[in-house]
């Protein structure tokens, strides 16, 4: 009995990946391969193109939320869930590779780490990245959610976290919901507030990043961080 045509295509695309990895794959082929694990007994090529037509690119497909994915005809709950899981895995691996394996050694790596860390956060918060002596990220913790006037309340929690992780330096990240992520008085005040705590503990502030409208501003260098030419 002759195999359905979609089975032959599935086999070929899986064999191609096994032999060469994803490097030679076009965007629609990546999605075709991915969807073979959630769509049984069906050609996934049309679904892959439908996703690209709806969202514009492979990256946009991976970043789409579950509800948006399921609006595409033929994309059921299993496929939407699989795509969301893959996106979360990529995010976790990127944070590990930059922050824990390699360390934040320059502003380009800082840009990559912070933008990856922020990609699923749209609310205002103030967070700290705790680093070891080699500038590798030990942990990332949100200290304040919402307006940062609560800094005094967060100070004890912050000191406890510094001891808990044995941090040697800290990078602050303020996800500021504003069109212009500039260092306003409140940013300067909170930087001084936590700096005093760190000074007592003999720990340095590696940087203080303010974000907003897709831009990152470094208080240390007093400039906007440039987007790397190639992102992971």
C-alpha positions as CSV (number, residue, x, y, z in Angstrom):
1,X,0.0,0.0,0.0
2,X,1.4,3.4,-1.0
3,X,2.1,5.9,1.8
4,X,0.2,9.1,1.9
5,X,2.3,12.0,0.3
6,X,2.4,13.9,3.6
7,X,4.2,10.9,5.3
8,X,7.0,11.0,2.7
9,X,7.4,14.8,3.2
10,X,7.6,14.4,7.0
11,X,10.2,11.7,6.7
12,X,12.3,13.8,4.3
13,X,12.2,16.9,6.5
14,X,13.2,14.9,9.6
15,X,16.0,13.2,7.8
16,X,17.2,16.6,6.6
17,X,17.3,17.9,10.1
18,X,19.1,14.8,11.4
19,X,21.8,15.1,8.7
20,X,22.3,18.9,8.6
21,X,20.5,20.5,11.6
22,X,18.4,23.7,11.2
23,X,21.0,25.8,9.4
24,X,19.8,25.1,5.9
25,X,16.1,25.3,6.8
26,X,14.0,28.2,5.6
27,X,11.5,29.7,8.1
28,X,8.5,27.7,6.8
29,X,10.5,24.5,6.9
30,X,11.3,25.0,10.5
31,X,7.6,25.4,11.3
32,X,6.8,22.4,9.1
33,X,9.2,20.3,11.1
34,X,7.9,21.6,14.5
35,X,4.3,21.0,13.6
36,X,4.9,17.4,12.7
37,X,5.1,16.7,16.4
38,X,1.6,18.1,17.1
39,X,-0.4,17.6,13.9
40,X,-0.9,13.9,13.1
41,X,-1.8,12.5,9.6
42,X,-1.7,15.9,7.8
43,X,0.6,17.9,5.6
44,X,2.1,20.7,7.8
45,X,3.3,22.8,4.9
46,X,0.1,24.8,4.5
47,X,-0.1,25.4,8.3
48,X,3.4,26.7,8.3
49,X,2.7,29.2,5.6
50,X,-0.5,30.2,7.3
51,X,1.4,31.0,10.5
52,X,4.0,33.1,8.5
53,X,1.3,34.9,6.7
54,X,-0.5,35.8,9.9
55,X,2.6,36.8,12.0
56,X,5.2,37.8,9.4
57,X,8.2,35.8,10.5
58,X,9.4,32.8,12.4
59,X,10.4,34.9,15.4
60,X,7.0,36.5,15.5
61,X,5.3,33.1,15.4
62,X,7.4,31.9,18.4
63,X,6.6,35.0,20.4
64,X,2.8,34.9,19.7
65,X,0.6,34.1,22.6
66,X,-1.6,31.0,22.8
67,X,-4.8,32.8,22.0
68,X,-3.4,34.5,18.9
69,X,-1.9,31.2,17.6
70,X,-5.2,29.4,17.9
71,X,-6.9,32.0,15.8
72,X,-5.0,30.6,12.8
73,X,-7.1,28.0,11.0
74,X,-5.8,24.5,11.6
75,X,-3.7,25.4,14.7
76,X,-5.2,23.6,17.6
77,X,-4.4,23.6,21.4
78,X,-1.5,21.1,21.0
79,X,0.2,23.1,18.3
80,X,-0.2,26.4,20.1
81,X,1.1,24.9,23.3
82,X,4.1,23.3,21.5
83,X,5.1,26.7,20.0
84,X,4.8,28.4,23.3
85,X,6.9,25.8,25.0
86,X,9.6,26.1,22.4
87,X,9.7,29.8,22.9
88,X,10.1,29.4,26.6
89,X,12.9,26.9,26.1
90,X,14.7,29.3,23.8
91,X,14.4,32.1,26.3
92,X,15.6,30.0,29.2
93,X,18.6,28.7,27.2
94,X,19.6,32.2,26.0
95,X,19.5,33.5,29.6
96,X,21.6,30.5,30.7
97,X,24.1,30.8,27.8
98,X,24.7,34.5,28.3
99,X,24.3,34.9,32.0
100,X,25.4,31.7,33.6
101,X,27.7,29.9,31.1
102,X,29.5,32.9,29.7
103,X,28.9,35.9,32.0
104,X,27.9,39.5,31.2
105,X,31.3,40.7,30.1
106,X,30.4,43.7,27.9
107,X,27.5,45.9,27.0
108,X,26.5,43.8,24.0
109,X,26.0,40.8,26.3
110,X,24.2,43.0,28.8
111,X,21.8,44.1,26.0
112,X,21.1,40.6,24.9
113,X,20.5,39.4,28.5
114,X,18.2,42.2,29.5
115,X,16.1,42.2,26.4
116,X,15.7,38.5,26.7
117,X,14.8,38.8,30.4
118,X,12.3,41.5,29.6
119,X,10.6,40.1,26.5
120,X,7.5,38.7,28.4
121,X,7.2,41.5,30.9
122,X,5.0,44.5,30.1
123,X,4.5,45.8,33.6
124,X,6.6,48.2,35.6
125,X,9.1,46.6,38.0
126,X,12.5,47.0,39.5
127,X,14.7,44.0,39.4
128,X,18.3,42.9,40.4
129,X,20.6,40.6,38.6
130,X,23.0,39.0,41.1
131,X,26.5,38.3,39.7
132,X,29.4,36.3,40.9
133,X,33.0,37.3,40.8
134,X,33.3,36.3,37.1
135,X,30.1,38.4,36.2
136,X,28.0,35.3,35.7
137,X,24.4,35.7,36.7
138,X,23.6,33.7,39.8
139,X,19.9,34.8,39.9
140,X,17.5,37.5,38.8
141,X,14.9,38.7,41.3
142,X,12.1,41.4,41.0
143,X,12.5,43.6,44.1
144,X,9.5,46.0,43.5
145,X,6.4,45.5,41.3
146,X,4.7,48.7,40.2
147,X,5.9,52.2,41.2
148,X,9.3,52.3,42.8
149,X,8.3,54.5,45.7
150,X,8.3,51.2,47.7
151,X,12.1,51.1,47.7
152,X,12.4,51.3,51.5
153,X,10.2,48.3,51.9
154,X,12.3,46.3,49.5
155,X,15.6,47.1,51.1
156,X,15.6,44.3,53.7
157,X,14.5,41.8,51.0
158,X,17.4,43.0,48.8
159,X,20.0,42.6,51.5
160,X,18.7,39.1,52.3
161,X,19.0,38.2,48.6
162,X,22.6,39.5,48.4
163,X,23.6,37.2,51.2
164,X,21.5,34.3,49.9
165,X,23.2,34.3,46.6
166,X,26.7,35.4,47.7
167,X,26.7,38.1,45.0
168,X,29.8,40.1,44.3
169,X,28.1,42.7,42.1
170,X,24.6,43.6,41.0
171,X,23.0,45.0,37.9
172,X,19.7,46.8,38.4
173,X,16.9,46.7,35.8
174,X,14.0,49.2,35.9
175,X,11.4,48.3,33.4
176,X,10.0,51.8,33.2
177,X,6.7,52.1,31.3
178,X,7.4,55.3,29.4
179,X,8.2,56.5,25.9
180,X,11.5,57.9,27.0
181,X,13.6,55.7,29.4
182,X,15.7,58.6,30.7
183,X,17.2,58.8,34.2
184,X,14.6,60.8,36.1
185,X,15.0,61.9,39.7
186,X,13.2,58.7,40.9
187,X,15.8,56.5,39.1
188,X,18.7,58.4,40.6
189,X,17.1,58.3,44.0
190,X,16.6,54.5,44.0
191,X,20.1,54.0,42.6
192,X,21.5,55.9,45.5
193,X,19.2,54.1,47.9
194,X,20.4,50.6,47.0
195,X,24.0,51.8,46.4
196,X,24.2,52.7,50.1
197,X,23.2,49.2,51.1
198,X,25.7,47.7,48.7
199,X,28.5,50.0,49.9
200,X,28.0,48.6,53.5
201,X,28.2,45.1,52.1
202,X,31.3,45.9,49.9
203,X,29.4,45.0,46.7
204,X,29.6,47.0,43.5
205,X,26.8,48.1,41.1
206,X,27.9,46.8,37.7
207,X,25.2,48.8,36.0
208,X,21.7,50.3,36.3
209,X,19.5,49.8,33.3
210,X,16.4,51.8,32.6
211,X,14.1,50.4,29.8
212,X,11.1,51.8,27.9
213,X,9.7,51.9,24.4
214,X,12.1,49.1,23.4
215,X,15.2,51.1,24.4
216,X,17.8,50.4,27.1
217,X,19.6,53.3,28.9
218,X,22.7,52.6,31.0
219,X,23.2,54.9,34.0
220,X,26.8,53.7,34.2
221,X,27.7,54.8,30.7
222,X,25.0,57.4,30.5
223,X,24.1,56.3,27.0
224,X,21.6,54.1,25.2
225,X,22.8,50.6,24.7
226,X,23.1,49.6,21.0
227,X,21.2,46.6,19.6
228,X,23.8,44.0,18.5
229,X,23.9,43.3,14.8
230,X,23.3,39.6,15.5
231,X,21.0,38.5,18.3
232,X,21.0,34.9,19.6
